[in-house]
Structures are given as C-alpha cells and as structure tokens.
Amino acid sequence: MTYEEVLAEIQDVIDLIRPYIQRDGGDVVFVKFEDGIVYVQLSGACVGCGGFDSTLRELVEDTLLERVPGVIGVEHV
C-alpha cells in the first residue's frame, strides 16, 4: 500500500467515525500521518469531556488500527 493510499484510508476511517463524535457535539480532524502514528485533533464538546481518552483510544485509535495497515497508534495534537 502506498503512502497516498494509507492517507486515503485514514481519511475514510475519520469520515466514518466523525458522525458519532459530532452527535455528541464534538469533532475529529486528521492532521498528519508520520512513522505509523496518526495525529488527530478532537474539538468542540470533546475538549474537557470526561470521555475524551476513551473516545480517542476506543473509537478513533481502535478503528484505525483495525482498518488501516501500517497504523500503530493515534496521538492528539
């Protein structure tokens, strides 16, 4: 899989999970992919939310790890 294909897959996954995050007043935006790490920014109601870590790890990271080869983790920026 080329780098461009990986980026497209990452964006597809972000687009897939975005409605679930937006439903609760938040949002997720893809920032970059570097050395196997996907960098995202959670905003809106996600900021300061008690479920921030679980949303980042259980929804965003787990979904990306499952669906996109080459992704080894997710970090918030």
N, C-alpha and C positions, 0 to 999 in steps of 0.2 A: 504494500500500500504506500503510495507516495505521500509526501508531506501535505500536499494540497488536498488529497483525498481524506487524510486524517482530519484536517481542518474542517472540511465539509461535513464529515461525520460528527465531529464535536458540535458544530453549529446545529446540525439536525437534532441532536440529543437535547441541546439547550432549548431549541424551539419546541421540542416535545414536552419538556418539564416546565417550561415557563408558565403555561396557563395555571398549573397547580399552585405555583408560587404567587402569581398575580391574583388568584382567587382570594388569597388572604391579605391582599394589599401590598405585596412586595414585588420584587422583580429580580431577575438574574441576567447578567450580561457577560458574554465571553470577552475576555481581554486579550489573552495570548496563550500559546502552547509552546513550552520550552522544556527540553530534556525530560519529556514524559509527563510533565506537570501541566495541568490546565489551570489557568488563572482566571477567576471569575470575580465579578463584583455583585454582591447582593445589596439591594437598596429598598427604599420605601419602608414598609412595616417590618421588614426583616431586621433593620437596624435597631438594636436594643431589644429584640424579641428573645424571650427565653428559649424558643425553639431554634435559634439561629444555628447552633452547632449541629443539631440533628438534621436540619434542612440541608446544610452544607454537606455533611457526611453521608447521611442515609438516603437522601434523594439525589442530590447533584453528583457526588463522588461515586456512590454505588452504581448509579445508572451509567455514568461514563465508563467506569471500569468494566462493566458488564458488556457494553455495546461497542466500545471503540478500542481496537487493538493498539497497543503502544502507550496507552494512558496508564500511568502508575500512581497518580494522585491528583488531588484538587486543592488549590490554595485560594484564599480570599485576599483580594488586594484593595 
